[in-house]
Structures are given as C-alpha cells and as structure tokens.
Amino acid sequence: MSDDDARRSRLQQLKLRALVRDHLGDDTVGEAEEFAPGAALVHGDVAWVLLVDRPSERLGAALAWALRRGAASVGVIAEAGTGVLARRAAEFDQPISVWHADGRALLPGVAEPLVTPADPPPHHDEFRDLIVAGGADPVAEHGVLVGEVRGLEVCRVVDDPHLDTTRLEVGVGAHDREAFQMLHGDVPAVDSLARIVDTVREHRRVGAPQHPLNRLAAERFVRWRLIDEPSLVDMVTVIVAPPPVPRVNLKDPVPCTAIGIDAAGRRSVIVCTSGVDLDVIPYAADARLAAEAAEPGVGEGSPLVVVSPARDRFAITEELAARLARPAELRSVD
C-alpha cells in the first residue's frame, strides 16, 4: 500500500469510528480497521461498514465481513448509492440497516424504486436485421441495442448528434469502436461485423486458451451457454432478461440476468456470474425484484437460480444465499 493509500485508509477508519460514536452517543466505540476501500468495526454484536467507491455494488462484501466476525446485525454506511443498498438489504432475513452519511450525521437509507427498463428507440430497432446478418445476437438493455457474440458485445447502435445520424458501430468497447470507425469507416458494417464475429467466436468457446476476448464479460458467456444449452440448468428455454440497473461498461465484470422456462412452463429468474463476486447474491435478489416487476408471476414455485463456472463456486456465496429471505439455488457449469 502506498503512503497515500495508507493515509486515506486511516482517515476512513477515523471517519467511521466518529460516525458510529456520534450516532450511538457511545464513547466506547473501538477502533475501526481497513475494509478496502472503506473501513469496518464491530461494536457489541453489530458490524459497521463504511463503503467507499461504487458502494451500491459492495453490500455482499460488507455482509461477508460481518459474517466472518460473527455479527448478529450489520450497519452499512455510504455517501452515495444508499437507495439501491437499502432495496437490496431488505431482501435478506439478517438485520441490515443502511445509513446515508450526511456530514457527521447518519440518515436512514430509503429504498430506491426499480428503474423500468426503456426500450431502444424505434430507429435503433431498424438495425436488428443488420446485426443478425453480421452473425451477432441482438441484445437490448435499458434502451441500448447491441450485438453480442457468445455474450461479448461486438457492435452497438449509436446516435451521432454532430451529424444527426444513427449508425451501427463495430468493435469491442467504445475505444475499439472509435478506432475501427477511423480505420475502416468505408467498410460496410455487415462485412466488418462478420469478420469480428468469426474471430470472437473462435476464442469464446469451452476449453479455449486464455485470451482477452474470453476474459471480458465471462459471466455473459455463462449466460450464452445456458441459452444455447438450457438443459444445463434443467430448463427447456433460456432467454435474456434486462439487468436491475444499467451496465456501466464492458471492462468491469457484472452479473447478468436471464429467464429460464422449464418443462412445466414455470419461469425462473437466473443470474449468471464468473470469478470472485461477493456481490452476486445481493445483485441476484435485486434481479429477482426487477423480473417480478416486469412480469408478475415469474419465479412462482421455483427458486432464484445463481449460476457460475464450477471453479467459481465459493462457500461464502452459499452462506450469503442462505441468508436471503426467499430461497436461492446455486448451480455450476463446467
């Protein structure tokens, strides 16, 4: 840890202790310890955790820390994202309080309503046939239409406000799309897309050697496998479902959502993940809420299903799933 990081960590520990001490009016609150990025302490049987840096995605890490210390309840403190944290915390049967830090005061976090996913603009939908012709799968999430190859985004429909036009940009990520546009702007989109699709498909397969094209969006490759072979999770059909919150970028791994339909016609919410993801269970609980809001009756008679590669099945994930108020089932794929 650099000197600056150590200094920042120490300040966060002092901040947490002061917030909890003032909130409880109890000078016996002990020293906090590092919880990168943030701080944590136990006072009595309560674990207090200060979340810094994308706090809405770190409820699982806070709960895992509390579980390892044997705390009976958890107090989560953040300066942003408390609406999402409060919504997800309510899905657990373990007592979790969420607090918004306003200066030196702690205000109760209020659950934020789910965002209703927007459909892509009608003029974006006109590019679906072009995406399919290039060999990619059209996927719409929160108003954005992209083309994916085995879970990896390889093109996106974008509006150009300067030229007042809409086009299909080819490439993996914003920088790749921009570079491709500069180098191959005169190449027909369907031809350039087809070449990228062939390259990506070769690397995104079970047993393929490690490569940047299969390390990105690994959780979405898991979802593609279930769509391609739904029997892996005892389903007849698996379809893409929108996430509870919009995805920020391609680089950061984020779980993804699907709906599975079994032989009896029951519709289950499926969340796919890959790697070490302490927040997958809070995220999955949120995804279930979003799916239920979008389609009343989904999930009735069947548990929430969380799927990961077998190598990424961790005991802490099972412990967190066991603390949900409603059941979740963990499944693995080889």
Buried (B, 14 or more C-beta within 10 A) or exposed (E): EEEEEEEBBEEBBEBBBEBBBBBBEEEEBEEBEBBBBBBBBBBEEBBBBBBBEBBBBBBBBBBBBBBEEEBEBBBBBBEBBBBBBBBBBEBBEBEBBBBBBEEEEBEEBEBBEBBEBEEBEEEBBBBBEBBEEBBBBBBBBBEBBBBBBBBBBBBBBBEEEEEEEBBBBBBBBEEBBEEBBEEBEEBEBBEBBBBBBEBBBEBBEEEEEEEEBBBBBBBBBBBBBBBEEBEBBEBEEBBBBBBBBBBEEBEEBBBBBBBBBBEEEBBBBBBBBBEEBBBBBBBBBBBBBBBBBBEEEBBEEBBBBBBBBEEBBBEBBEBBBEBBEEEBBBBBBE
